[in-house]
Amino acid sequence: MPKVPFGPTYDEMLNPSHIDPEIRKKALHSKEDELNPINLFNITWKNENNEVNKIVLPKELTGVDANIVVLLGKYFPSGSHKVGPAYSTLIEGCVDKEIIPEKHTILGPSTGNFGIGVAYICNLMKYDSIVIMPDNMSKERYDRIKRYGAKLDLTPGTESDVILTLQRTYELKKNPNYRSLAQFELLPNYRFHRHVTGNSAIEAVKGIGNGRIACFASAPGSAGTLAAGDQIKQAFPEARVVALEPYECSTLMNGGVGQHRIEGIGDKMCTLIHNVLTTDFVALISDEDSVRGLKIIHDAPHILVENGVDPKVAESLRDIFGVSTICNILGAIKMAKYLKLGANDNIVTVATDGYDRYNSVIDNLNHRVLETEDFVLRRWFKDIFLKVDTEHVDDLRSMAKKERLFKQKEHDWLRFDYSIDYLNQMRDMKFWNDEYELIKKYDKKILEKRGKEL
Ligand SMILES: Cc1ncc(COP(=O)(O)O)c(C=O)c1O
């Protein structure tokens, strides 16, 4: 009989201090040996001292008084926090006996980081896997997926063509040996981020400003990360949750469906697991600003220093952000201005991954623009970071606005065999709270079955 993989509960991912000390020690010592399955116990936002990996952005970079706190996803195994939803979906399926080790092949529809997470997790948990993704994403993504041993099934296009990956997955799923870790539609993604990311965000602001969260801003791909907002609102009911979109692909704001350059977000849909009830605002950020902003931070720390950023801090920022992080940071700055937040207020956002998968994107930028001399980068720095405006923010708090998003969801998901009754249940917060409560059931099952025969 196949065995259930030996991995953490939701509680242990949030609180690694609750892991058996011997196992935790082994996991921490095995970080360099990344394909050692004990690394499943390093799926957490916390470092070896049980503190959330985060950075409070220097005010000289943001130009606002509010504290912008960025949670750092780069330190998760596989280099991005998307490994968390991949693991959660697989372990839930496993303890439910729906995904059998050695029998089922795992499908991971993705634009990159989730696919990397799926390939990685399947390597550790001994499943074959196929990552289904567009053929025009950053080269570094495909390299990593192959390195982790997954097969690639490529559909045409870029980030905005992710619907083609869903259609392909829908077809492949007809094979009874295939099981899909469908990040856009399955609730373990919601559970992971509401519980693990949400509560980590709440801990991350302790001792900063007033110790509360005034705003959580995140650019949805699957909208899993946005679920952290549901938990943040439980702790801080005044918190505003903001979905950020590329200006070039403003689906949630006004049905826009253009091509854009921010890998991982702006997928031309309202995902099934997006709880639109708790999304208060949507704001648009330029894709080119996000790419250029990353270039400045990575290639030109001296320009940050000229603007007053501490040299050590400027250096420390170089490798911990990706393009979508810059989008999130620009969105956080925009919302600090829009919501008129002050020095006591905290905005939390997320760096899903780090620079390691964007060299090719910055090379491409260098080829696209005529000059990247310092005098150009100086101007970019001021225009992109210091002159963020409060345009293109839409208030989604009225039911009329939410209705538009519910309709978008129907448009996107009824075609994949979800019933209108199921979608209507999502109009009530009870649906989301009930789904969240399932964590208790799953944690109990994971503990009981860990490492044992199915
Ligand atoms: C780089 C990057 N940023 C942001 C996101 C969006 O995160 P989520 O899917 O949780 O909305 C993703 C998702 O894959 C990503 O890869």
The ligand as a Gaussian input file, in Angstrom:
#p B3LYP/6-31G(d) Opt

LIG

0 1
 C        5.305000      35.997000      -9.334000
 C        3.902000      35.881000      -8.865000
 N        3.319000      36.939000      -8.304000
 C        2.039000      36.899000      -7.870000
 C        1.280000      35.764000      -7.996000
 C       -0.157000      35.785000      -7.569000
 O       -0.389000      35.003000      -6.423000
 P       -1.786000      34.298000      -6.223000
 O       -1.885000      33.189000      -7.221000
 O       -1.754000      33.787000      -4.832000
 O       -2.847000      35.319000      -6.449000
 C        1.854000      34.620000      -8.580000
 C        1.093000      33.390000      -8.757000
 O        1.526000      32.447000      -9.354000
 C        3.203000      34.687000      -9.012000
 O        3.794000      33.640000      -9.571000

